[in-house]
């Protein structure tokens, strides 16, 4: 049996679902003032001056700090059900179906949030490694419970959860430099849907 490791945003999807979920979940005054506060960070990210991890960390804190967990989790389930189906790449879903038909273990390894990605992965019967938010007394602190999932950390989290030597072949699929360490774990590597 083989194992297949898939990045989510930009690999399985055509867009950045993390950003879409932030816009979907933000509320009240945060929705009004958020764009003004984060425009410099977003511009810095697009210019390569601000790492994606720093931008995600700021957005998570701003959007979820102090919010009750149950309604936010319901938003995540709703987003997975209503929004994600329109974001999926046909080639990605065909490849996932191919791995399923072979009986391979399939793992989504992503910096996208557990709030919605866990629901999507459960629906498709896929394993998932992604950031969960810290929750204290039923409310989110705005921090990750155990850190982000990007770059070298993607490979580390995979290696902690799976004995890759137990599989005949490791396949990995990614689309950015944040996926490079995970791709190096594999014998069959695909970057932006081209084998490398």
N, C-alpha and C positions, 0 to 999 in steps of 0.2 A: 504494500500500500504506500502511496505517496502523500505528501502534505503540500497544500497550496496556500501561500501567504499573499493576501491582497491588501494593498492600500485602498482607501475608500474614495476620498475627494480627488477628482481628476483622473482616477483609474477606473473605478466602478461607475462613478458619476461623471457627467459632463461639466459640472460646476462645483463651486465651493459651498458645500452644504453647511459647513460650520457657520459661515457668515450669514447664510440664509436663515439658519435656525436662530441666530442671535437676533436678527431683525424680526423674526416671527415671535420670539419670546419676550423681547424687551417691552416694558410697559410704562405708562404714566410719564412723569417728567423725564425719566431716563430716555424715553423714546424721543422727546423733544430736544434734549441737550446732548445726547450721545454723539450724533453726527459731528457736531462742532468740536467736541472734545477729542474725538478719534481721527479726524481728518489728517492731522499731522502724522500720527502713527501709521495710518493707512498709506499715505504718500511715501513715508519713509520705508515701509515694507515693500511697496511696488518698486522703489528705487534700489532696493537691496541694502538699505541702511539700518533697517529694524528687523531683527529676526522674527519669523512667524510665531515662534514660541512666546516672545514678549508681547506681541499683539494679541494673541489668543488669551494669555494670562490677564491682560488688562480688560479685555472684553468680557471675559468670564466674571471677573470681580464686579465690574460695573453693572452687568446684566442681572446677576443672580444673588449678590450680597443681600442677606436679610430676608430673602423671599421664602415663603412656605414651600416645602418640598412637594406635597401632594399635587397642587395645581400645576407646578412646573413639570412634574413627571407626566401629568395628563397632557400637557402641551407637547411633550416629546413624543408620546404615543400618537397623538393626532398628526404631528408633523411627519412621522414615519409612514403613517397610513395615507395621508392626503397629498403630501408634497414630494416625498422621495420617489414614488413611482415615475413621475415625470422627469426625473433627473438622471435616470439610469442609462448607461451605454448598452446598446444591443450586444456588441461584441463581448462585453464583460459578462453579461448574463448568460450568453451562450457558453463562454469559457467556464463559468461556475457550474452550469448544467453538465458540461463535459466532465469536469472533475467529480461531480456528484455521481454520475453514471458509472464512473470507474471505482467508486467507493472510497475516494480520497478524503482525508481530513482537510477541511477548508476553514481558514482563519482570516477574518478581517482584522488588520492591524493598522490603527488609525489614530490621528490626533482629534478626530471628530468626537463629539461628546456622547457618552454612554446614555444620556437622557433620551436620545432618539435612536442612536445606532443599535442599542441593545434590542429595541423593539423590531427594527428592520431585520437584524440578524436572526432573531428568534423566529420571525415569520418565514425566513428562507432556510432555517435549520443550519446556520453557520455559527462557528465559534467566533468570539470577538475579544480583542484586546484593545482597550481605549480608555481615556481618562474618565474617572468618576468624580463628581463633585463632593466635597466634604459637607456633611450635614450634622448639625448639632441641635438637639432638642426640636427636631422637625423643621429646621430652617437652614438654608444654605449659607455658608460663610463667605462664599465668593472665591474659595481656593479649591485646588484639586486635592482629592483625598490622598493620592499617592503619586502625584506628579503627572506631567504631560507624557505623550507617547509620540516621539519624533526622533529622527536621526539615529544615533547610536543606541539610544534608549529603546527604539523599536526592536532592534536585534536582541538587546539584553532581555527584554520582556518575553520575547518569543522563546529564547533559549532557557529562561527560567520555567516556562510553562510546558514546553514540549521537548522531548528527547529526540532531536532531529536525526541522530544516528540510527534510530529505530525505524526510519522510513527509507524506502528504496530510493526515492528521488524527492528533493525539495524544489518546488516551483515558487517563484516570487514575481509579483507584478507591482510596478510603481510608476510614478510619473514626475517626481521632483528629486532634488538632491537630498531631501529629508528621508527618502526611501533607499538611498544607496547602501547603508549598512545592512538593511534587511535583504536587499538584493544579493549582497555578498554571501549570505547564508545559503544561497540556492545553487543547485547545479543547472537549473533551467531558469534563466532570468529574462524578464520582459520589461522594457522601459518604454512607456507610451505605446504599448502594444506591438513593439518590435523586439524580437529576440536579440539579446546582446551576448 
